[in-house]
Amino acid sequence: MATPAIVLSQVTKRYHQQPVVDSVSLTIAAGETLVLLGTSGSGKTTTLKMMNRLIDADEGTIAINGTDVRQQSPHELRRGIGYVIQEAGLFPHYTVADNIALVPRLLDWPPDRIAQRTHELLTMLHLPESLLTRFPDQLSGGQRQRVGLARALAADPPIILMDEPFGALDPLTRADIRREFRELDALQRKTIVLVTHDVREAFALADRVALMDAGRIVQLGEPNVLRDSPATPFVRRFVDA
């Protein structure tokens, strides 16, 4: 049996003695797209950030490919995990080319390999090469989000974490990029954990959905299971809304 890509065991995080993530256990298979769904304050973003040690858990363990994340330095861990956030999180003083090349350079890729990979990503994400010399504030919202995805994919990491990646986009651009995301061959073999509060987005993209409330997972399953067999009145209200 293959080792799961990500395993959380009784993970807890507290702020001011109050748990924001409360004894969460979760197993994510390699190649699976799992969506953490919930309202603001439900603990979904904190759960995501503990996976790449942007936040450290207070209790419990998190393992990536069978290795406890605390056995690696945060920097080493993050080099093997793509990370995409709302508004892409691009470095404003870096050009598009420099943003995309960030992790490959940290991994000491030679310039010709970086250039080849950058060209592949631009083609894949329908971005013109003329953007390479521009800065993030010279791009549209949709272009910034595509560049953010290109940066996350640049070193071809097996795991991608995404925190409300489409939340700042207008509805039409959001729908277009979400459709492209779903159809992108390069993502079909990745393990993806995506945070959203948007039920339609979750159901469109997820293999499984973990619906969170007050720091706990209240139901975990395929989208149709949450829709057709809600485990609690909260799940029913959330999905129906």
Sequence and secondary structure as in RCSB ss.txt:
>XXXX:A:sequence
MATPAIVLSQVTKRYHQQPVVDSVSLTIAAGETLVLLGTSGSGKTTTLKMMNRLIDADEGTIAINGTDVRQQSPH
ELRRGIGYVIQEAGLFPHYTVADNIALVPRLLDWPPDRIAQRTHELLTMLHLPESLLTRFPDQLSGGQRQRVGLA
RALAADPPIILMDEPFGALDPLTRADIRREFRELDALQRKTIVLVTHDVREAFALADRVALMDAGRIVQLGEPNV
LRDSPATPFVRRFVDA
>XXXX:A:secstr
    SEEEEEEEEEETTEEEEEEEEEEE TT EEEEEE TTSSHHHHHHHHTTSS  SEEEEEETTEEGGGS HH
HHHHTEEEEETTTT  TTS HHHHHTHHHHHTT  HHHHHHHHHHHHHHTT  GGGGGS GGGS HHHHHHHHHH
HHHTT  SEEEEESTTTTS HHHHHHHHHHHHH HHHHTSEEEEEES HHHHHHH SEEEEEETTEEEEEE HHH
HHHS SSHHHHHHHH 
